[in-house]
Amino acid sequence: MTMIEFDTLFSSNHIIASTIAQPVKNYLEIFFPKGLSFNPPLITYYKDSVEGYYNFFITQKNAIFLPNWMSEVIQIFGNQSVNVNTLRTIQEWCFGFLNKFRILCDIRAAMWWWLMFNPYQQPFNTLRILTEWYLTALTGIFPIIIGIDIGPTIAITGLGIMLDLLNRLVFTMPYLPSEGEKFSIANLDNLDNAALADLINKLGEDVTIFRYLPSLWYKYPIPDDLRNYWYDKKPEMLQYFLKNYDNLGIDFLPDRILKTEYENRISHEVLTTYNIDFETIPTNLICSINEIFHNNIMIIKFSEIYHQVIN
């Protein structure tokens, strides 16, 4: 049985939100409706001695995810492998922008029923210019019902659907969305982590769990800045990965350390192969060796330089 540390349980990040529309309470709200709120549900990160450090679970039944290929492109080419704060900021900004645009569309649609407002006078003319290009985009596509064009209604409904999708979108970095394991309260017996199963049972909600080593770290090199972070600031993480996954041939050390170790190993092998005594190596030979490594010259050149010096 593994012991889990939920050191971020009560400060967990929130990514998704449930779109809750407030009911209209007075006539003023007909013209100035309240926007939808971005209230993301709980995402809990945890670390475990067996499962690792980047595990998390989502308590959201109707959460939606990016396609695997899009998540992979964002992580590899967008350099958004672990820290998704930038993606969350973009998500919330898009939600806020569309939400405000939907409010303007609602106001403009309500004004169609009130002929006392001249849409070609300010400030109503500005509102017309901002919204009618969208509200009238579907005019003539759908049949007119009881003399009413339902195109604007469908356009506003489309905005609501986009807001709902943004509200439920989850970024699963560093994992791919397909790596999530879904567990309901009824099948928690299938979860091989008793402490985690106990916590989920107390929450009383279905979850999607992302844990162990992300699959993209098998397929692509782990970002060097992340490996530098482990090496310089989180050595316990580095030790965990080296202990549990070193046999997979994955580079967990930063490139600068790997390069130094590689050069030292090659230098030792070359000097051993040619039975060179370190104490008798001429200074100009040492300089030649350094130049070889810094300029990535093939090792075979070393033999030629060595023989030229000693002869």
GIHU-V683885 format. One record per backbone hydrogen bond with DSSP energy under -1.0 kcal/mol. CO is the residue of the C=O (numbers start at 0). NH is the residue of the N-H. If there is no record, write none. Layout:
{{CO,NH} {CO,NH}}
//
This chain:
{{2,48} {4,6} {4,46} {5,8} {12,42} {26,29} {27,31} {38,17} {41,58} {43,56} {46,4} {47,51} {51,47} {54,45} {55,209} {56,43} {57,207} {63,169} {66,70} {67,71} {68,72} {69,73} {70,74} {71,75} {72,76} {72,77} {73,79} {83,87} {84,88} {85,89} {86,90} {87,91} {88,92} {89,93} {90,94} {91,95} {92,96} {93,97} {94,98} {95,99} {96,100} {97,101} {98,102} {99,103} {100,104} {101,105} {102,106} {103,107} {104,108} {105,109} {106,110} {109,112} {110,113} {113,116} {117,120} {120,124} {122,126} {123,127} {124,128} {125,129} {126,130} {127,131} {130,133} {130,134} {131,135} {133,136} {135,138} {137,140} {144,147} {147,144} {149,153} {150,154} {151,155} {152,156} {153,157} {154,158} {155,159} {156,160} {157,161} {158,162} {159,163} {160,164} {161,165} {162,166} {163,167} {166,16} {167,63} {171,174} {175,178} {176,179} {180,208} {182,206} {186,189} {187,190} {192,196} {193,197} {194,198} {195,199} {196,200} {197,201} {198,202} {199,203} {206,182} {207,57} {208,180} {209,55} {213,216} {214,217} {214,218} {215,219} {222,226} {223,227} {224,228} {225,229} {226,230} {227,231} {228,232} {228,233} {233,237} {234,238} {235,239} {236,240} {237,241} {238,242} {239,243} {240,244} {244,247} {245,248} {253,257} {254,258} {255,259} {256,260} {257,261} {258,262} {259,263} {260,264} {261,265} {262,266} {263,267} {264,268} {265,269} {266,270} {267,271} {268,272} {269,273} {270,275} {271,274} {276,279} {281,285} {282,286} {283,287} {284,288} {285,289} {286,290} {287,291} {288,292} {289,293} {290,294} {291,296} {297,300} {298,301} {300,304} {301,305} {302,306} {303,307} {304,308} {305,309} {306,310}}
//
